[in-house]
């Protein structure tokens, strides 16, 4: 159980998900005392997709986890293509600070000749 978790995504960390277990979330609306549980889900491991999905909705200036197999870079661009920021990645677990200004951004992760492009929305 993750007490006081209130985001649209949950990061369990590397190798912390039990594929034989079933998971449910307890949902409570803000300002209400009634809670309900979601239907149980059992995760399935897919070897043909990357092991990590980056959050798409984060707070301005927040840090997001970016695991890397090799050294590399993370670059943020505005939707008009303007370079907003660039940070170095080290092999292993990284914590990358997202832009401070609210808006939509393109996040490009480069590692040893490979490039992954994802979209991210920054909110206050």
Residue, then its C-alpha position, 0 to 999 in steps of 0.5 A: x500500500x502507498x499511503x497518500x499516493x495521489x498521482x496518475x502513475x505509480x513507479x514501483x522501481x526496477x524489478x519490484x513488480x510481482x507478475x504472479x500477484x494481483x493488484x488493486x487500487x483504493x480510490x477516494x475522491x477529494x473531500x469524500x469519506x467513501x472509498x472503493x477498490x478497482x477490479x484486480x489486475x495481474x500484470x503481464x511481462x512484455x519482452x518486446x516493449x521497454x521496461x519503463x514508461x516515463x510519466x507524461x504529467x508532472x509538476x513544474x521543476x519536479x524530478x522524474x526517474x530515468x533509468x539508463x543502460x549506458x551514459x547518455x543525455x536527456x533533452x527537453x524541447x518546446x513543441x515549437x522545437x526550441x531547446x529548453x534544457x539538457x541533462x547528462x545521464x549516467x548508467x543506472x538510475x537517474x533523477x532528472x529535473x523537468x522544466x520549470x515552466x508549465x506547458x507541453x514538452x518533447x523529451x528526447x533520451x539518447x543512449x549510445x546511438x539509440x534515441x527515445x522520444x516521449x511527450x511530457x506535460x508540465x503543470x503547476 
